Amino acid sequence: MGHYYLRRTARMFVTVFLVASLSFGLIRLLPGGPFSLLRANLLRQGVPASEVDARIANLQNIRPDAPLWEQYADYMLAAGQGDFGTSIALGEPVSRIIAQAVPWTVFIVLVSTVLIFVFGILLGAIQAYWEGSRFDQLVSGVSVTLMSVPFYVVAVLALFVFAYQFGWFPTAGTVGVGVETGVNMAFFTSALHHAALPIFSYTITGIGGQALAMRGNSIQVLGNDYVEVARLRGLSDSRIATRYVARNAILPLYTGFLLLLGFRLGGTVILEQIFSYPGLGYYMWSALESNDYPLMMGTFLVITVALVIGVYIADLTYGMIDPRISRGESDAY
């Protein structure tokens, strides 16, 4: 097991290194490169040509006149310290912008993902218990329908109906104007009010897939011999449902929970733009529109690293919650 954990940890660091290297290369493949537009803008503003390179170096922690390998080394060293330079469009350090945006993005992603799994597991378990009933058929049909609808379609409809038509929810922002950030009821209420529609859009389109997965797992577990033995022993239905069926049916969904967190984080690029919700995805889209390369690279790295860490945690902890994996299957890796 020690070698298994060591290999997984090494693989995570290698993946993060490759992602950082890829972001460095991809940005430089964009039309005009990362410095041409910025250099032209500075020259139009009347900045002397002798100072342009110094300004660019200060913004991006990269010397534009240096060889490519030196630019790469400077970029990797700065990124390893969490220094992504200064945003061209906003004029603030990228790390500060990301630090302000991360809590809002994590909030809507974490809450929506937890709601997806809670309601998905409950619906799936009930479907399995009443397999073949009208309730099972109805929920299965609705689940398949919800799975086929992209979250951004629901987001646009929810914004139009509940925000613009009825005015029940705000159309932009994370908290109301004049609300002070802090541990107080007004702040929490305002934050939840602004995040309600993004959370709803993510949750309603994700419940169906988890409900069907839980239903399939539960039906499979119900057919196992140890469940029949438990019934023959006279155990109550509630104990069989919780200790035997639910526990084993939920295990395969655990890895999907962590992976979904990472993928939902990537989806915020679209979701937060629709609701003008200033999180990581919102700033990444803004950076793309304004050719703000430091902010673009910083948000891309944070989102990608979050997905890598989610996979890493799932790998390490799945064997802890399922002894069968830690005893046997891990040796196959």
C-alpha positions as a Markdown table, in Angstrom:
| # | Residue | x | y | z |
|---|---|---|---|---|
| 1 | Met | 0.0 | 0.0 | 0.0 |
| 2 | Gly | 2.9 | 2.4 | 0.7 |
| 3 | His | 4.1 | 2.0 | -2.9 |
| 4 | Tyr | 0.6 | 2.6 | -4.2 |
| 5 | Tyr | 0.3 | 5.9 | -2.3 |
| 6 | Leu | 3.7 | 6.9 | -3.4 |
| 7 | Arg | 3.0 | 6.3 | -7.0 |
| 8 | Arg | -0.3 | 8.1 | -6.8 |
| 9 | Thr | 1.3 | 11.1 | -5.1 |
| 10 | Ala | 4.1 | 11.2 | -7.7 |
| 11 | Arg | 1.6 | 11.0 | -10.5 |
| 12 | Met | -0.3 | 13.9 | -9.1 |
| 13 | Phe | 2.7 | 16.2 | -9.0 |
| 14 | Val | 3.7 | 15.1 | -12.5 |
| 15 | Thr | 0.2 | 15.9 | -13.8 |
| 16 | Val | 0.2 | 19.3 | -12.2 |
| 17 | Phe | 3.7 | 20.0 | -13.7 |
| 18 | Leu | 2.5 | 19.0 | -17.1 |
| 19 | Val | -0.6 | 21.1 | -16.9 |
| 20 | Ala | 1.4 | 24.2 | -15.9 |
| 21 | Ser | 3.8 | 23.5 | -18.8 |
| 22 | Leu | 0.8 | 23.0 | -21.2 |
| 23 | Ser | -0.8 | 26.3 | -20.1 |
| 24 | Phe | 2.5 | 28.1 | -20.8 |
| 25 | Gly | 2.7 | 26.6 | -24.3 |
| 26 | Leu | -0.9 | 27.1 | -25.2 |
| 27 | Ile | -1.0 | 30.8 | -24.3 |
| 28 | Arg | 1.9 | 31.3 | -26.6 |
| 29 | Leu | 0.2 | 29.6 | -29.5 |
| 30 | Leu | -2.7 | 32.1 | -29.4 |
| 31 | Pro | -2.8 | 34.6 | -32.3 |
| 32 | Gly | -0.3 | 37.4 | -31.7 |
| 33 | Gly | 1.3 | 35.7 | -28.7 |
| 34 | Pro | 1.0 | 36.9 | -25.1 |
| 35 | Phe | 2.9 | 40.1 | -25.4 |
| 36 | Ser | 2.0 | 41.6 | -28.8 |
| 37 | Leu | -1.4 | 43.1 | -27.9 |
| 38 | Leu | -0.1 | 44.4 | -24.5 |
| 39 | Arg | 2.9 | 46.0 | -26.2 |
| 40 | Ala | 0.7 | 47.7 | -28.7 |
| 41 | Asn | -1.7 | 49.0 | -26.0 |
| 42 | Leu | 1.2 | 50.4 | -24.0 |
| 43 | Leu | 2.7 | 52.1 | -27.0 |
| 44 | Arg | -0.7 | 53.7 | -27.8 |
| 45 | Gln | -0.9 | 55.0 | -24.2 |
| 46 | Gly | 2.4 | 56.8 | -24.8 |
| 47 | Val | 4.6 | 54.6 | -22.8 |
| 48 | Pro | 8.2 | 54.9 | -24.1 |
| 49 | Ala | 9.4 | 51.9 | -26.0 |
| 50 | Ser | 12.3 | 51.5 | -23.6 |
| 51 | Glu | 9.9 | 51.0 | -20.7 |
| 52 | Val | 7.5 | 48.6 | -22.5 |
| 53 | Asp | 9.4 | 45.4 | -21.8 |
| 54 | Ala | 9.9 | 46.4 | -18.2 |
| 55 | Arg | 6.1 | 46.9 | -17.8 |
| 56 | Ile | 5.4 | 43.6 | -19.4 |
| 57 | Ala | 7.9 | 41.8 | -17.2 |
| 58 | Asn | 6.3 | 43.4 | -14.1 |
| 59 | Leu | 2.8 | 42.3 | -15.1 |
| 60 | Gln | 3.6 | 38.7 | -16.1 |
| 61 | Asn | 6.8 | 37.9 | -14.1 |
| 62 | Ile | 8.3 | 37.0 | -17.5 |
| 63 | Arg | 11.1 | 38.9 | -19.4 |
| 64 | Pro | 9.7 | 39.2 | -22.9 |
| 65 | Asp | 13.1 | 39.7 | -24.4 |
| 66 | Ala | 14.6 | 36.6 | -22.7 |
| 67 | Pro | 14.9 | 33.2 | -24.5 |
| 68 | Leu | 11.9 | 31.0 | -24.4 |
| 69 | Trp | 13.5 | 28.5 | -21.9 |
| 70 | Glu | 14.2 | 31.4 | -19.5 |
| 71 | Gln | 10.6 | 32.6 | -19.8 |
| 72 | Tyr | 9.4 | 29.1 | -19.1 |
| 73 | Ala | 11.7 | 28.8 | -16.0 |
| 74 | Asp | 10.6 | 32.2 | -14.7 |
| 75 | Tyr | 6.9 | 31.2 | -15.2 |
| 76 | Met | 7.2 | 27.9 | -13.5 |
| 77 | Leu | 9.1 | 29.3 | -10.5 |
| 78 | Ala | 6.6 | 32.1 | -10.0 |
| 79 | Ala | 3.6 | 29.7 | -10.5 |
| 80 | Gly | 5.1 | 27.3 | -7.9 |
| 81 | Gln | 5.0 | 30.2 | -5.4 |
| 82 | Gly | 1.4 | 31.1 | -6.3 |
| 83 | Asp | 2.5 | 34.3 | -8.1 |
| 84 | Phe | 0.8 | 34.6 | -11.5 |
| 85 | Gly | 1.7 | 38.2 | -12.1 |
| 86 | Thr | -0.7 | 41.2 | -12.3 |
| 87 | Ser | -4.0 | 41.3 | -14.2 |
| 88 | Ile | -3.7 | 43.4 | -17.3 |
| 89 | Ala | -7.4 | 44.4 | -17.3 |
| 90 | Leu | -8.0 | 44.9 | -13.6 |
| 91 | Gly | -4.5 | 46.0 | -12.5 |
| 92 | Glu | -4.5 | 43.8 | -9.4 |
| 93 | Pro | -2.3 | 40.8 | -8.5 |
| 94 | Val | -3.9 | 37.7 | -10.0 |
| 95 | Ser | -3.4 | 35.8 | -6.8 |
| 96 | Arg | -5.5 | 38.3 | -4.9 |
| 97 | Ile | -8.3 | 38.1 | -7.6 |
| 98 | Ile | -8.3 | 34.3 | -7.4 |
| 99 | Ala | -8.3 | 34.4 | -3.6 |
| 100 | Gln | -11.5 | 36.6 | -3.7 |
| 101 | Ala | -13.2 | 34.5 | -6.3 |
| 102 | Val | -12.5 | 31.0 | -5.0 |
| 103 | Pro | -14.8 | 31.1 | -2.0 |
| 104 | Trp | -17.8 | 32.0 | -4.2 |
| 105 | Thr | -17.1 | 29.3 | -6.8 |
| 106 | Val | -16.5 | 26.7 | -4.1 |
| 107 | Phe | -19.7 | 27.6 | -2.4 |
| 108 | Ile | -22.0 | 27.1 | -5.4 |
| 109 | Val | -20.1 | 24.0 | -6.6 |
| 110 | Leu | -19.9 | 22.3 | -3.2 |
| 111 | Val | -23.6 | 23.0 | -2.2 |
| 112 | Ser | -24.9 | 21.9 | -5.6 |
| 113 | Thr | -22.9 | 18.7 | -5.7 |
| 114 | Val | -23.9 | 17.8 | -2.1 |
| 115 | Leu | -27.6 | 18.4 | -3.0 |
| 116 | Ile | -27.2 | 16.3 | -6.2 |
| 117 | Phe | -25.9 | 13.3 | -4.2 |
| 118 | Val | -28.3 | 13.6 | -1.3 |
| 119 | Phe | -31.4 | 13.8 | -3.4 |
| 120 | Gly | -30.0 | 11.4 | -6.1 |
| 121 | Ile | -29.2 | 8.8 | -3.5 |
| 122 | Leu | -32.6 | 9.1 | -1.8 |
| 123 | Leu | -34.6 | 8.9 | -5.0 |
| 124 | Gly | -32.4 | 6.1 | -6.4 |
| 125 | Ala | -32.9 | 4.0 | -3.2 |
| 126 | Ile | -36.7 | 4.5 | -3.2 |
| 127 | Gln | -36.8 | 3.5 | -6.9 |
| 128 | Ala | -34.9 | 0.3 | -6.2 |
| 129 | Tyr | -37.1 | -0.6 | -3.3 |
| 130 | Trp | -40.2 | 0.0 | -5.5 |
| 131 | Glu | -38.7 | -1.4 | -8.6 |
| 132 | Gly | -41.2 | -1.6 | -11.5 |
| 133 | Ser | -43.8 | 0.6 | -9.8 |
| 134 | Arg | -45.3 | 3.7 | -11.4 |
| 135 | Phe | -43.1 | 5.9 | -9.1 |
| 136 | Asp | -40.0 | 4.1 | -10.4 |
| 137 | Gln | -41.1 | 4.6 | -14.0 |
| 138 | Leu | -42.0 | 8.2 | -13.5 |
| 139 | Val | -38.7 | 9.1 | -11.7 |
| 140 | Ser | -36.7 | 7.2 | -14.3 |
| 141 | Gly | -38.3 | 9.1 | -17.1 |
| 142 | Val | -37.8 | 12.4 | -15.4 |
| 143 | Ser | -34.2 | 11.5 | -14.6 |
| 144 | Val | -33.4 | 10.7 | -18.2 |
| 145 | Thr | -34.9 | 13.9 | -19.3 |
| 146 | Leu | -33.0 | 16.0 | -16.8 |
| 147 | Met | -29.7 | 14.2 | -17.9 |
| 148 | Ser | -30.3 | 15.3 | -21.5 |
| 149 | Val | -30.7 | 19.0 | -20.6 |
| 150 | Pro | -27.5 | 21.0 | -20.4 |
| 151 | Phe | -27.2 | 23.0 | -17.2 |
| 152 | Tyr | -26.7 | 26.3 | -19.1 |
| 153 | Val | -30.1 | 25.9 | -20.7 |
| 154 | Val | -31.7 | 25.7 | -17.3 |
| 155 | Ala | -29.6 | 28.6 | -16.1 |
| 156 | Val | -30.7 | 30.9 | -18.9 |
| 157 | Leu | -34.4 | 29.9 | -18.4 |
| 158 | Ala | -34.1 | 30.3 | -14.7 |
| 159 | Leu | -32.5 | 33.7 | -15.0 |
| 160 | Phe | -35.1 | 34.9 | -17.5 |
| 161 | Val | -38.1 | 33.6 | -15.6 |
| 162 | Phe | -37.2 | 34.0 | -11.9 |
| 163 | Ala | -34.9 | 37.1 | -12.1 |
| 164 | Tyr | -36.1 | 39.2 | -15.0 |
| 165 | Gln | -39.8 | 38.3 | -15.2 |
| 166 | Phe | -40.7 | 37.8 | -11.6 |
| 167 | Gly | -37.8 | 39.6 | -9.9 |
| 168 | Trp | -37.5 | 37.1 | -7.2 |
| 169 | Phe | -33.8 | 36.8 | -7.5 |
| 170 | Pro | -30.9 | 39.2 | -8.4 |
| 171 | Thr | -29.5 | 39.2 | -11.9 |
| 172 | Ala | -25.8 | 39.6 | -10.9 |
| 173 | Gly | -23.3 | 39.7 | -8.1 |
| 174 | Thr | -22.6 | 37.6 | -5.0 |
| 175 | Val | -24.1 | 39.8 | -2.3 |
| 176 | Gly | -26.4 | 42.8 | -2.2 |
| 177 | Val | -25.2 | 46.4 | -2.4 |
| 178 | Gly | -24.4 | 47.8 | 1.0 |
| 179 | Val | -24.2 | 44.4 | 2.7 |
| 180 | Glu | -21.1 | 44.1 | 4.8 |
| 181 | Thr | -19.0 | 40.9 | 4.5 |
| 182 | Gly | -18.7 | 39.1 | 7.8 |
| 183 | Val | -20.3 | 36.6 | 10.1 |
| 184 | Asn | -23.8 | 38.0 | 10.2 |
| 185 | Met | -27.3 | 36.9 | 9.1 |
| 186 | Ala | -27.6 | 39.7 | 6.5 |
| 187 | Phe | -24.5 | 38.6 | 4.7 |
| 188 | Phe | -25.4 | 34.9 | 4.7 |
| 189 | Thr | -29.0 | 35.6 | 3.6 |
| 190 | Ser | -27.8 | 37.8 | 0.8 |
| 191 | Ala | -25.1 | 35.4 | -0.4 |
| 192 | Leu | -27.6 | 32.5 | -0.5 |
| 193 | His | -30.1 | 34.6 | -2.3 |
| 194 | His | -27.6 | 35.5 | -5.0 |
| 195 | Ala | -26.3 | 31.9 | -5.3 |
| 196 | Ala | -29.7 | 30.3 | -5.4 |
| 197 | Leu | -30.2 | 30.2 | -9.2 |
| 198 | Pro | -26.7 | 29.0 | -10.0 |
| 199 | Ile | -27.0 | 26.3 | -7.4 |
| 200 | Phe | -30.5 | 25.4 | -8.7 |
| 201 | Ser | -29.2 | 25.2 | -12.3 |
| 202 | Tyr | -26.4 | 22.8 | -11.4 |
| 203 | Thr | -28.5 | 20.7 | -9.0 |
| 204 | Ile | -31.6 | 20.1 | -11.1 |
| 205 | Thr | -29.6 | 18.8 | -14.1 |
| 206 | Gly | -27.4 | 16.5 | -12.0 |
| 207 | Ile | -29.9 | 14.7 | -9.8 |
| 208 | Gly | -31.2 | 12.4 | -12.5 |
| 209 | Gly | -27.8 | 10.8 | -13.3 |
| 210 | Gln | -27.1 | 10.1 | -9.6 |
| 211 | Ala | -30.6 | 8.7 | -9.0 |
| 212 | Leu | -30.3 | 6.2 | -11.9 |
| 213 | Ala | -26.8 | 5.2 | -10.7 |
| 214 | Met | -28.0 | 4.7 | -7.1 |
| 215 | Arg | -31.0 | 2.7 | -8.4 |
| 216 | Gly | -28.8 | 0.4 | -10.5 |
| 217 | Asn | -26.3 | -0.1 | -7.6 |
| 218 | Ser | -29.1 | -0.8 | -5.1 |
| 219 | Ile | -30.9 | -3.3 | -7.3 |
| 220 | Gln | -27.6 | -5.1 | -7.8 |
| 221 | Val | -26.9 | -5.2 | -4.1 |
| 222 | Leu | -30.4 | -6.4 | -3.3 |
| 223 | Gly | -29.7 | -9.5 | -5.4 |
| 224 | Asn | -26.6 | -10.5 | -3.4 |
| 225 | Asp | -26.6 | -13.5 | -1.1 |
| 226 | Tyr | -25.7 | -11.6 | 2.1 |
| 227 | Val | -28.9 | -9.6 | 1.8 |
| 228 | Glu | -31.0 | -12.7 | 1.6 |
| 229 | Val | -29.1 | -14.1 | 4.6 |
| 230 | Ala | -29.9 | -10.9 | 6.5 |
| 231 | Arg | -33.6 | -11.3 | 5.7 |
| 232 | Leu | -33.5 | -15.0 | 6.8 |
| 233 | Arg | -31.9 | -13.9 | 10.1 |
| 234 | Gly | -35.0 | -11.8 | 10.7 |
| 235 | Leu | -33.3 | -8.4 | 10.6 |
| 236 | Ser | -35.6 | -5.4 | 10.2 |
| 237 | Asp | -36.0 | -3.8 | 6.8 |
| 238 | Ser | -34.6 | -0.5 | 8.0 |
| 239 | Arg | -31.4 | -2.2 | 9.2 |
| 240 | Ile | -31.0 | -4.1 | 5.9 |
| 241 | Ala | -31.6 | -0.9 | 4.0 |
| 242 | Thr | -29.0 | 1.1 | 5.9 |
| 243 | Arg | -26.3 | -1.4 | 6.9 |
| 244 | Tyr | -26.4 | -3.7 | 3.9 |
| 245 | Val | -27.9 | -2.1 | 0.9 |
| 246 | Ala | -27.3 | 1.6 | 1.1 |
| 247 | Arg | -23.8 | 1.3 | 2.4 |
| 248 | Asn | -22.6 | -0.9 | -0.4 |
| 249 | Ala | -24.6 | 0.9 | -3.1 |
| 250 | Ile | -23.2 | 4.3 | -2.2 |
| 251 | Leu | -19.6 | 3.2 | -2.3 |
| 252 | Pro | -19.2 | 3.3 | -6.1 |
| 253 | Leu | -20.7 | 6.8 | -6.2 |
| 254 | Tyr | -18.0 | 8.1 | -3.8 |
| 255 | Thr | -15.4 | 8.5 | -6.5 |
| 256 | Gly | -17.9 | 10.2 | -8.8 |
| 257 | Phe | -18.7 | 12.7 | -6.1 |
| 258 | Leu | -15.1 | 14.0 | -6.0 |
| 259 | Leu | -14.7 | 13.9 | -9.7 |
| 260 | Leu | -18.0 | 15.8 | -10.2 |
| 261 | Leu | -16.7 | 18.5 | -7.9 |
| 262 | Gly | -13.8 | 19.0 | -10.3 |
| 263 | Phe | -15.8 | 18.9 | -13.4 |
| 264 | Arg | -18.5 | 21.3 | -12.0 |
| 265 | Leu | -15.6 | 23.6 | -11.2 |
| 266 | Gly | -14.7 | 23.7 | -14.8 |
| 267 | Gly | -18.4 | 24.3 | -15.8 |
| 268 | Thr | -18.5 | 27.5 | -13.8 |
| 269 | Val | -16.8 | 29.3 | -16.7 |
| 270 | Ile | -20.2 | 29.2 | -18.4 |
| 271 | Leu | -22.5 | 29.3 | -15.4 |
| 272 | Glu | -21.0 | 32.3 | -13.7 |
| 273 | Gln | -20.9 | 34.2 | -16.9 |
| 274 | Ile | -24.7 | 33.7 | -17.3 |
| 275 | Phe | -25.4 | 35.0 | -13.8 |
| 276 | Ser | -22.6 | 37.6 | -13.8 |
| 277 | Tyr | -21.4 | 35.8 | -10.6 |
| 278 | Pro | -17.8 | 36.9 | -10.0 |
| 279 | Gly | -16.1 | 33.6 | -9.2 |
| 280 | Leu | -13.2 | 31.7 | -10.9 |
| 281 | Gly | -15.2 | 30.9 | -14.1 |
| 282 | Tyr | -16.4 | 34.5 | -14.4 |
| 283 | Tyr | -12.9 | 35.9 | -14.3 |
| 284 | Met | -11.5 | 33.2 | -16.6 |
| 285 | Trp | -14.1 | 34.2 | -19.3 |
| 286 | Ser | -13.3 | 37.9 | -18.7 |
| 287 | Ala | -9.6 | 37.2 | -19.2 |
| 288 | Leu | -10.3 | 35.4 | -22.4 |
| 289 | Glu | -12.3 | 38.3 | -23.8 |
| 290 | Ser | -9.7 | 40.9 | -22.8 |
| 291 | Asn | -6.6 | 38.9 | -23.6 |
| 292 | Asp | -5.6 | 39.1 | -20.0 |
| 293 | Tyr | -3.0 | 36.4 | -20.1 |
| 294 | Pro | -1.8 | 36.4 | -16.5 |
| 295 | Leu | -5.4 | 36.1 | -15.2 |
| 296 | Met | -6.2 | 33.5 | -17.9 |
| 297 | Met | -3.3 | 31.3 | -16.9 |
| 298 | Gly | -3.9 | 31.7 | -13.2 |
| 299 | Thr | -7.6 | 30.7 | -13.3 |
| 300 | Phe | -6.9 | 27.9 | -15.7 |
| 301 | Leu | -4.3 | 26.4 | -13.4 |
| 302 | Val | -6.4 | 26.7 | -10.3 |
| 303 | Ile | -9.4 | 25.0 | -11.9 |
| 304 | Thr | -7.3 | 22.2 | -13.4 |
| 305 | Val | -5.3 | 21.6 | -10.3 |
| 306 | Ala | -8.6 | 21.3 | -8.3 |
| 307 | Leu | -9.7 | 18.5 | -10.7 |
| 308 | Val | -6.3 | 16.7 | -10.3 |
| 309 | Ile | -6.5 | 16.9 | -6.5 |
| 310 | Gly | -10.1 | 15.6 | -6.6 |
| 311 | Val | -8.9 | 12.5 | -8.5 |
| 312 | Tyr | -6.0 | 12.1 | -6.2 |
| 313 | Ile | -8.1 | 12.2 | -3.0 |
| 314 | Ala | -10.6 | 9.8 | -4.5 |
| 315 | Asp | -7.8 | 7.4 | -5.3 |
| 316 | Leu | -6.3 | 7.5 | -1.8 |
| 317 | Thr | -9.5 | 7.4 | 0.2 |
| 318 | Tyr | -11.6 | 4.9 | -1.7 |
| 319 | Gly | -9.6 | 2.0 | -0.3 |
| 320 | Met | -10.1 | 3.4 | 3.2 |
| 321 | Ile | -13.8 | 3.4 | 3.0 |
| 322 | Asp | -14.0 | 0.1 | 1.1 |
| 323 | Pro | -11.7 | -2.6 | 2.6 |
| 324 | Arg | -12.1 | -4.9 | -0.4 |
| 325 | Ile | -10.2 | -2.4 | -2.5 |
| 326 | Ser | -7.4 | -1.9 | 0.0 |
| 327 | Arg | -6.9 | -5.6 | 0.3 |
| 328 | Gly | -7.0 | -6.7 | -3.3 |
| 329 | Glu | -7.6 | -4.3 | -6.1 |
| 330 | Ser | -4.9 | -1.8 | -5.2 |
| 331 | Asp | -2.2 | -4.5 | -5.9 |
| 332 | Ala | -3.2 | -4.5 | -9.5 |
| 333 | Tyr | -2.1 | -0.9 | -10.0 |
